[in-house]
């Protein structure tokens, strides 16, 4: 059974940085896409970024381009989200998720980590 555990959230001032980590276990993640999502209070969960198995491609939602960087370490089954120049509107619970390359649906999710950006 796939298990995803996020860490690294916290409280930071606007303009600051945080690095989120996601530890994946339960299977071999060859050909799996790793993604980050977030959900702010009163809003729907939204896509943030994703990265392919070989890290040959990365995608970002427009609002975080140039500020966030997704990366992965396949040897450690880890995925990271480096968040710089944080804004109050980045405040949300951030979730790690995985899907196969063949699927559009993320099949496993972590429990989330809270990121709060103060103005």
DSSP file (Angstrom, degrees, kcal/mol; ACC not computed):
  #  RESIDUE AA STRUCTURE BP1 BP2  ACC     N-H-->O    O-->H-N    N-H-->O    O-->H-N    TCO  KAPPA ALPHA  PHI   PSI    X-CA   Y-CA   Z-CA
    1    1 A X              0   0    0      0, 0.0     2,-0.2     0, 0.0    26,-0.1   0.000 360.0 360.0 360.0 131.8    0.0    0.0    0.0
    2    2 A X        -     0   0    0     24,-0.1     2,-0.4    22,-0.1    24,-0.2  -0.493 360.0-171.2 -73.0 134.6    1.4    3.4   -1.0
    3    3 A X  E     -A   25   0A   0     22,-2.7    22,-2.1    -2,-0.2     2,-0.4  -0.996   5.5-170.9-128.7 133.1    2.0    5.8    1.8
    4    4 A X  E     -A   24   0A   0     -2,-0.4   107,-0.5   105,-0.4     2,-0.5  -0.986   1.7-173.2-123.9 130.1    2.9    9.5    1.4
    5    5 A X  E     -A   23   0A   0     18,-2.0    18,-2.5    -2,-0.4     2,-0.2  -0.962   7.6-158.9-129.4 115.6    4.0   11.6    4.3
    6    6 A X  E     +A   22   0A   0     -2,-0.5     2,-0.3    16,-0.2    16,-0.2  -0.584  16.9 165.0 -89.9 153.4    4.6   15.3    3.9
    7    7 A X  E     +A   21   0A   0     14,-2.2    14,-2.7    -2,-0.2   106,-0.1  -0.963  39.7  70.2-154.5 167.9    6.7   17.5    6.1
    8    8 A X        +     0   0    0     -2,-0.3    11,-0.3     1,-0.3    14,-0.0   0.375  60.5 134.2 103.8  -4.1    8.3   21.0    6.2
    9    9 A X        +     0   0    0     12,-0.1     2,-0.3     9,-0.1    -1,-0.3  -0.183  22.1 122.1 -71.1 171.5    5.2   23.2    6.5
   10   10 A X  E     -d  115   0B   0    104,-0.8   106,-2.9   103,-0.1     2,-0.5  -0.990  59.3 -52.1 166.1-166.9    5.1   26.1    8.9
   11   11 A X  E     +d  116   0B   0     -2,-0.3     2,-0.3   104,-0.2   106,-0.2  -0.886  53.3 164.8-104.8 129.4    4.6   29.8    9.5
   12   12 A X  E     -d  117   0B   0    104,-2.6   106,-2.5    -2,-0.5     2,-0.1  -0.984  35.0-111.0-143.0 151.3    6.6   32.2    7.4
   13   13 A X  E >   -d  118   0B   0     -2,-0.3     3,-2.3   104,-0.2    73,-0.2  -0.462  51.3 -81.7 -78.8 155.4    6.5   35.9    6.6
   14   14 A X  T 3  S+     0   0    0    104,-2.4    73,-0.2     1,-0.3    -1,-0.1  -0.295 120.4  30.0 -54.8 137.0    5.7   37.1    3.1
   15   15 A X  T 3  S+     0   0    0     71,-3.2    70,-0.6     1,-0.3    -1,-0.3   0.246  99.6 115.0  92.6 -11.8    8.8   37.0    1.0
   16   16 A X    <   -     0   0    0     -3,-2.3    70,-2.4    70,-0.2     2,-0.3  -0.074  58.0-122.0 -82.6-174.3   10.2   34.0    2.9
   17   17 A X        -     0   0    0     67,-0.2     2,-0.3    68,-0.2    67,-0.2  -0.932  20.6-179.4-132.9 152.1   10.9   30.5    1.8
   18   18 A X  E     - B   0  83A   0     65,-2.2    65,-3.3    -2,-0.3     2,-0.5  -0.982  16.5-146.1-143.4 152.8   10.0   26.9    2.8
   19   19 A X  E     - B   0  82A   0    -11,-0.3     2,-0.3    -2,-0.3    63,-0.2  -0.967  14.7-158.5-122.9 116.2   10.9   23.5    1.5
   20   20 A X  E     - B   0  81A   0     61,-2.7    61,-2.2    -2,-0.5     2,-0.3  -0.686   6.8-161.8 -90.5 144.6    8.3   20.8    1.6
   21   21 A X  E     -AB   7  80A   0    -14,-2.7   -14,-2.2    -2,-0.3     2,-0.4  -0.936   7.2-163.8-124.4 150.3    9.3   17.2    1.6
   22   22 A X  E     -AB   6  79A   0     57,-2.0    57,-1.8    -2,-0.3     2,-0.6  -0.969   6.5-157.4-135.4 119.2    7.2   14.1    0.7
   23   23 A X  E     -AB   5  78A   0    -18,-2.5   -18,-2.0    -2,-0.4     2,-0.4  -0.853  12.9-162.2 -97.3 124.1    8.4   10.6    1.7
   24   24 A X  E     +A    4   0A   0     53,-2.8     2,-0.3    -2,-0.6   -20,-0.2  -0.856  17.2 158.4-109.2 140.4    6.9    7.8   -0.5
   25   25 A X  E     +A    3   0A   0    -22,-2.1   -22,-2.7    -2,-0.4     3,-0.1  -0.956  37.1  69.6-150.0 167.4    6.8    4.2    0.5
   26   26 A X  S    S+     0   0    0     -2,-0.3     2,-0.3   -24,-0.2   -24,-0.1   0.238  99.9  17.1 107.6 -12.8    4.9    0.9   -0.3
   27   27 A X  S    S-     0   0    0    -24,-0.1     2,-0.5   -26,-0.1    -1,-0.1  -0.976  88.7 -77.9-168.7 174.9    6.0    0.3   -3.8
   28   28 A X        -     0   0    0     -2,-0.3    -3,-0.1     1,-0.1     0, 0.0  -0.778  34.9-151.1 -86.2 131.5    8.5    1.1   -6.5
   29   29 A X    >   +     0   0    0     -2,-0.5     3,-1.7    45,-0.2     2,-0.1   0.035  40.7 145.2 -99.2  27.9    7.7    4.4   -8.1
   30   30 A X  T 3  S+     0   0    0      1,-0.3     3,-0.1    24,-0.0    -2,-0.1  -0.453  76.7   9.5 -61.5 134.9    9.1    3.7  -11.5
   31   31 A X  T 3  S+     0   0    0      1,-0.2    70,-1.8    -2,-0.1     2,-0.4   0.748  99.7 131.9  63.2  25.7    7.0    5.5  -14.1
   32   32 A X  E <   -E  100   0B   0     -3,-1.7     2,-0.4    68,-0.2    68,-0.2  -0.894  51.6-139.1-106.6 140.0    5.1    7.4  -11.5
   33   33 A X  E     -E   99   0B   0     66,-3.3    66,-2.0    -2,-0.4     2,-0.4  -0.814  15.7-149.6 -92.7 134.3    4.4   11.1  -11.7
   34   34 A X  E     -EF  98  51B   0     17,-2.2    17,-2.4    -2,-0.4     2,-0.3  -0.879  19.8-177.8-106.1 137.5    4.7   12.9   -8.4
   35   35 A X  E     -EF  97  50B   0     62,-3.0    62,-2.3    -2,-0.4     2,-0.4  -0.926  22.5-144.1-135.2 158.6    2.6   16.0   -7.8
   36   36 A X  E     +EF  96  49B   0     13,-3.0    12,-2.6    -2,-0.3    13,-1.7  -0.974  22.1 174.7-118.7 137.6    1.9   18.7   -5.2
   37   37 A X  E     -EF  95  47B   0     58,-2.7    58,-2.9    -2,-0.4     2,-0.3  -0.854  10.5-156.9-130.1 166.5   -1.5   20.2   -4.6
   38   38 A X  E     -EF  94  46B   0      8,-2.5     8,-3.4    -2,-0.3     2,-0.4  -0.993   7.0-159.4-146.4 155.0   -2.9   22.7   -2.1
   39   39 A X  E     -E   93   0B   0     54,-2.1    54,-2.3    -2,-0.3     2,-0.2  -0.950   9.5-160.1-138.5 117.1   -6.2   23.6   -0.6
   40   40 A X    >   -     0   0    0      4,-0.5     3,-2.3    -2,-0.4    52,-0.1  -0.557  44.3 -76.0 -89.2 158.1   -6.8   27.0    1.0
   41   41 A X  T 3  S+     0   0    0      1,-0.3    -1,-0.1    -2,-0.2     3,-0.1  -0.303 118.3   5.5 -56.5 128.8   -9.7   27.5    3.5
   42   42 A X  T 3  S+     0   0    0      1,-0.3     2,-0.3    -3,-0.1    -1,-0.3   0.522 114.2  99.8  77.6   5.4  -13.0   27.7    1.7
   43   43 A X  S <  S-     0   0    0     -3,-2.3    -1,-0.3     1,-0.0     2,-0.1  -0.810  75.8-102.0-122.1 162.9  -11.5   26.8   -1.6
   44   44 A X        -     0   0    0     -2,-0.3    -4,-0.5     1,-0.1     2,-0.1  -0.420  48.3 -90.8 -76.8 156.6  -11.2   23.7   -3.7
   45   45 A X        -     0   0    0     -6,-0.2     2,-0.4    -2,-0.1    -6,-0.2  -0.451  49.9-161.7 -65.1 138.8   -8.0   21.8   -3.9
   46   46 A X  E     -F   38   0B   0     -8,-3.4    -8,-2.5    -2,-0.1     2,-0.2  -0.937  20.2-107.2-129.5 151.0   -5.8   23.0   -6.7
   47   47 A X  E     +F   37   0B   0     -2,-0.4   -10,-0.2   -10,-0.2     3,-0.1  -0.460  33.4 171.9 -70.0 140.3   -2.8   21.7   -8.6
   48   48 A X  E     -     0   0B   0    -12,-2.6    13,-2.6     1,-0.4     2,-0.3   0.726  56.1 -29.7-114.3 -54.8    0.5   23.2   -7.9
   49   49 A X  E     -FG  36  60B   0    -13,-1.7   -13,-3.0    11,-0.2    -1,-0.4  -0.987  47.5-162.5-162.7 160.1    3.3   21.3   -9.6
   50   50 A X  E     -FG  35  59B   0      9,-1.9     9,-2.2    -2,-0.3     2,-0.4  -0.982   4.0-158.2-149.5 161.0    4.3   17.9  -10.9
   51   51 A X  E     -FG  34  58B   0    -17,-2.4   -17,-2.2    -2,-0.3     7,-0.2  -1.000  18.6-124.0-144.1 138.2    7.4   16.0  -12.0
   52   52 A X    >   -     0   0    0      5,-2.2     3,-1.3    -2,-0.4   -19,-0.1  -0.197  37.4 -95.7 -76.2 172.0    8.0   13.0  -14.2
   53   53 A X  T 3  S+     0   0    0      1,-0.3    21,-0.1     2,-0.1    -1,-0.1   0.907 125.7  35.4 -55.8 -47.9    9.9    9.9  -13.1
   54   54 A X  T 3  S-     0   0    0     20,-0.0    -1,-0.3     1,-0.0    18,-0.0   0.339 109.3-119.0 -90.6   8.4   13.2   10.9  -14.6
   55   55 A X  S <  S+     0   0    0     -3,-1.3    -2,-0.1     2,-0.2     3,-0.1   0.702  75.5 133.3  60.9  19.1   12.6   14.6  -13.7
   56   56 A X        +     0   0    0      1,-0.1     2,-0.4    -5,-0.0    -1,-0.1   0.706  69.8  30.5 -73.6 -18.9   12.8   15.2  -17.4
   57   57 A X        -     0   0    0      2,-0.0    -5,-2.2     0, 0.0     2,-0.3  -0.999  62.7-177.6-141.2 147.2    9.8   17.3  -17.2
   58   58 A X  E     -G   51   0B   0     -2,-0.4     2,-0.4    -7,-0.2    -7,-0.2  -0.986   7.3-162.7-136.4 148.3    8.2   19.6  -14.6
   59   59 A X  E     -G   50   0B   0     -9,-2.2    -9,-1.9    -2,-0.3     2,-0.3  -0.969   5.8-172.8-131.6 148.5    4.9   21.5  -14.7
   60   60 A X  E     -G   49   0B   0     -2,-0.4   -11,-0.2   -11,-0.2     2,-0.2  -0.984  29.7-111.8-138.1 147.5    3.7   24.4  -12.6
   61   61 A X    >>  -     0   0    0    -13,-2.6     3,-1.9    -2,-0.3     4,-0.8  -0.534  41.4-111.1 -71.7 150.8    0.5   26.3  -12.2
   62   62 A X  G >4 S+     0   0    0      1,-0.3     3,-0.7     2,-0.2    -1,-0.1   0.822 111.7  63.5 -56.9 -35.7    0.9   29.8  -13.4
   63   63 A X  G 34 S+     0   0    0      1,-0.2    -1,-0.3     3,-0.0   -15,-0.0   0.659 110.9  36.7 -68.8 -14.3    0.7   31.4  -10.0
   64   64 A X  G X> S+     0   0    0     -3,-1.9     4,-2.4   -16,-0.2     3,-2.2   0.462  82.3 125.8-115.4  -3.3    3.8   29.7   -8.7
   65   65 A X  T << S+     0   0    0     -4,-0.8     4,-0.1    -3,-0.7    -3,-0.0  -0.321  81.1  15.9 -59.5 134.7    6.0   29.7  -11.8
   66   66 A X  T 34 S+     0   0    0      2,-0.4    -1,-0.3     1,-0.1     3,-0.1   0.290 126.2  59.1  85.2 -10.8    9.4   31.3  -11.1
   67   67 A X  T <4 S+     0   0    0     -3,-2.2    17,-2.1     1,-0.2     2,-0.3   0.697  98.2  52.3-116.5 -35.6    8.9   31.0   -7.3
   68   68 A X  E  <  -C   83   0A   0     -4,-2.4    -2,-0.4    15,-0.2     2,-0.4  -0.796  59.2-166.6-107.4 147.6    8.4   27.3   -6.7
   69   69 A X  E     -C   82   0A   0     13,-2.4    13,-3.0    -2,-0.3     2,-0.4  -0.986   5.7-156.9-134.4 125.1   10.6   24.4   -7.8
   70   70 A X  E     +C   81   0A   0     -2,-0.4     2,-0.3    11,-0.2    11,-0.2  -0.803  21.8 162.5 -98.4 141.5    9.7   20.7   -7.7
   71   71 A X  E     -C   80   0A   0      9,-1.7     9,-3.1    -2,-0.4     2,-0.3  -0.949  18.3-153.3-148.8 167.1   12.3   18.1   -7.6
   72   72 A X  E     -C   79   0A   0     -2,-0.3     2,-0.5     7,-0.3     7,-0.2  -0.992  13.5-152.1-146.4 153.7   12.7   14.4   -6.7
   73   73 A X  E >>> -C   78   0A   0      5,-2.7     5,-2.0    -2,-0.3     3,-0.8  -0.907  12.5-172.9-124.0  98.7   15.2   11.9   -5.4
   74   74 A X  T 345S+     0   0    0     -2,-0.5     3,-0.3     1,-0.3   -45,-0.2   0.808  82.4  61.5 -67.2 -29.6   14.3    8.5   -6.8
   75   75 A X  T 345S+     0   0    0      1,-0.2    -1,-0.3     2,-0.1    -2,-0.0   0.829 116.6  32.3 -63.7 -30.5   16.9    6.7   -4.8
   76   76 A X  T <45S-     0   0    0     -3,-0.8    -1,-0.2     2,-0.1   -52,-0.2   0.419 106.3-123.6-104.3  -1.4   15.2    7.9   -1.6
   77   77 A X  T  <5 +     0   0    0     -4,-0.7   -53,-2.8    -3,-0.3     2,-0.4   0.933  65.6 139.9  54.5  47.7   11.7    7.9   -2.9
   78   78 A X  E   < -BC  23  73A   0     -5,-2.0    -5,-2.7   -55,-0.2     2,-0.4  -0.913  37.6-168.2-122.5 147.3   11.4   11.6   -2.0
   79   79 A X  E     -BC  22  72A   0    -57,-1.8   -57,-2.0    -2,-0.4     2,-0.3  -0.990  12.8-162.9-131.6 144.9    9.8   14.6   -3.7
   80   80 A X  E     -BC  21  71A   0     -9,-3.1    -9,-1.7    -2,-0.4     2,-0.4  -0.860  15.8-157.8-127.6 156.4   10.4   18.2   -2.7
   81   81 A X  E     -BC  20  70A   0    -61,-2.2   -61,-2.7    -2,-0.3     2,-0.6  -0.888  11.0-161.4-135.4 105.5    8.8   21.6   -3.3
   82   82 A X  E     -BC  19  69A   0    -13,-3.0   -13,-2.4    -2,-0.4     2,-0.6  -0.773  11.4-166.1 -85.9 121.9   11.1   24.5   -2.8
   83   83 A X  E     +BC  18  68A   0    -65,-3.3   -65,-2.2    -2,-0.6     2,-0.3  -0.942  10.9 173.6-117.7 115.7    8.9   27.6   -2.2
   84   84 A X        +     0   0    0    -17,-2.1   -67,-0.2    -2,-0.6   -68,-0.2  -0.739  59.7  23.8-115.2 164.6   10.5   31.0   -2.5
   85   85 A X  S    S-     0   0    0    -70,-0.6    -1,-0.2    -2,-0.3   -68,-0.2   0.898  85.0-160.2  48.9  48.1    9.1   34.6   -2.4
   86   86 A X        -     0   0    0    -70,-2.4   -71,-3.2    -3,-0.2     2,-0.3  -0.246   7.8-158.3 -65.0 146.0    6.0   33.3   -0.6
   87   87 A X    >   -     0   0    0    -73,-0.2     3,-2.4    -3,-0.1     4,-0.3  -0.851  31.5-110.2-120.9 156.0    2.9   35.3   -0.6
   88   88 A X  G >  S+     0   0    0     -2,-0.3     3,-1.8     1,-0.3    29,-0.4   0.843 117.4  63.4 -54.8 -32.3   -0.1   35.3    1.8
   89   89 A X  G 3  S+     0   0    0      1,-0.3    -1,-0.3   -49,-0.0   -49,-0.0   0.558  88.7  69.3 -72.4  -5.8   -2.2   33.8   -1.0
   90   90 A X  G <  S+     0   0    0     -3,-2.4    -1,-0.3    27,-0.0     2,-0.2   0.529  70.8 121.2 -83.3  -6.8    0.1   30.7   -0.9
   91   91 A X    <   +     0   0    0     -3,-1.8     2,-0.3    -4,-0.3    25,-0.2  -0.398  40.7 105.6 -60.8 124.5   -1.4   29.9    2.5
   92   92 A X  E    S- H   0 115B   0     23,-2.0    23,-2.8    -2,-0.2     2,-0.5  -0.970  76.2 -79.7-178.2 171.3   -3.0   26.4    2.3
   93   93 A X  E     -EH  39 114B   0    -54,-2.3   -54,-2.1    -2,-0.3     2,-0.5  -0.871  48.5-145.9 -89.1 128.0   -2.6   22.8    3.2
   94   94 A X  E     -EH  38 113B   0     19,-3.0    19,-1.9    -2,-0.5     2,-0.4  -0.838  14.2-164.6-103.7 132.6   -0.2   21.2    0.8
   95   95 A X  E     -E   37   0B   0    -58,-2.9   -58,-2.7    -2,-0.5     2,-0.3  -0.913  12.2-145.3-120.0 141.4   -0.6   17.6   -0.4
   96   96 A X  E     +E   36   0B   0     -2,-0.4    14,-2.2   -60,-0.2     2,-0.3  -0.796  27.1 173.6 -96.7 145.2    1.7   15.2   -2.1
   97   97 A X  E     -EI  35 109B   0    -62,-2.3   -62,-3.0    -2,-0.3     2,-0.3  -0.981  17.6-149.8-150.4 159.8    0.2   12.8   -4.6
   98   98 A X  E     +EI  34 108B   0     10,-1.7     9,-2.2    -2,-0.3    10,-1.3  -0.961  14.2 170.3-132.8 151.1    1.2   10.1   -7.1
   99   99 A X  E     -E   33   0B   0    -66,-2.0   -66,-3.3    -2,-0.3     7,-0.1  -0.973  36.6-101.0-148.4 160.4   -0.2    8.7  -10.3
  100  100 A X  E >   -E   32   0B   0      5,-0.4     3,-0.7    -2,-0.3   -68,-0.2  -0.415  34.1-114.4 -76.1 161.1    1.0    6.4  -13.0
  101  101 A X  T 3  S+     0   0    0    -70,-1.8    -1,-0.1     1,-0.2   -69,-0.1   0.846 116.6  54.3 -61.6 -33.8    2.3    7.9  -16.3
  102  102 A X  T 3  S+     0   0    0    -71,-0.2     2,-0.3     2,-0.0    -1,-0.2   0.680 101.4  69.9 -77.0 -17.3   -0.7    6.3  -18.1
  103  103 A X    <   -     0   0    0     -3,-0.7     4,-0.1     1,-0.1    -4,-0.0  -0.697  58.7-157.0-106.0 152.5   -3.3    7.8  -15.8
  104  104 A X  S    S+     0   0    0     -2,-0.3     2,-0.5     2,-0.1    -1,-0.1   0.491  76.1  85.0 -95.2  -7.7   -4.6   11.4  -15.4
  105  105 A X  S    S-     0   0    0     -5,-0.0     2,-0.4     2,-0.0    -5,-0.4  -0.817  77.6-131.3-102.9 131.0   -5.9   10.6  -11.9
  106  106 A X        -     0   0    0     -2,-0.5    -7,-0.3     1,-0.1     3,-0.1  -0.666  21.9-169.8 -77.5 128.3   -3.7   10.8   -8.8
  107  107 A X        +     0   0    0     -9,-2.2     2,-0.4    -2,-0.4    -8,-0.2   0.685  61.7  38.8-100.2 -20.0   -4.3    7.6   -6.9
  108  108 A X  E     -I   98   0B   0    -10,-1.3   -10,-1.7  -105,-0.0     2,-0.3  -0.991  62.8-171.2-136.3 143.8   -2.6    8.1   -3.6
  109  109 A X  E     -I   97   0B   0     -2,-0.4  -105,-0.4   -12,-0.2   -12,-0.2  -0.950  17.1-129.8-133.7 149.3   -2.4   11.2   -1.3
  110  110 A X        -     0   0    0    -14,-2.2  -105,-0.2    -2,-0.3     3,-0.1  -0.255  34.6-104.8 -83.9-178.2   -0.6   12.3    1.8
  111  111 A X        -     0   0    0   -107,-0.5  -106,-0.1     1,-0.2   -16,-0.1   0.610  62.5-119.1 -87.0 -12.8   -2.2   13.8    4.8
  112  112 A X        -     0   0    0    -16,-0.1     2,-0.4     1,-0.1   -17,-0.2   0.088  13.7-121.7  94.9 155.0   -1.0   17.3    4.1
  113  113 A X  E     - H   0  94B   0    -19,-1.9   -19,-3.0  -106,-0.1     2,-0.3  -1.000  26.4-119.6-136.2 135.8    1.2   19.9    5.7
  114  114 A X  E     - H   0  93B   0     -2,-0.4  -104,-0.8   -21,-0.2     2,-0.5  -0.568  23.8-171.8 -81.9 131.4    0.0   23.4    6.6
  115  115 A X  E     -dH  10  92B   0    -23,-2.8   -23,-2.0    -2,-0.3     2,-0.5  -0.990   4.7-176.6-119.5 123.7    1.8   26.4    5.1
  116  116 A X  E     -d   11   0B   0   -106,-2.9  -104,-2.6    -2,-0.5     2,-0.6  -0.982   6.4-167.3-124.5 124.2    0.9   29.8    6.5
  117  117 A X  E     -d   12   0B   0     -2,-0.5     2,-0.3   -29,-0.4  -104,-0.2  -0.943  10.7-153.9-113.8 118.0    2.3   33.0    5.1
  118  118 A X  E      d   13   0B   0   -106,-2.5  -104,-2.4    -2,-0.6   -30,-0.1  -0.635 360.0 360.0 -92.4 148.7    1.8   36.1    7.1
  119  119 A X              0   0    0     -2,-0.3    -1,-0.1  -106,-0.2  -106,-0.1   0.445 360.0 360.0 -91.1 360.0    1.7   39.6    5.6
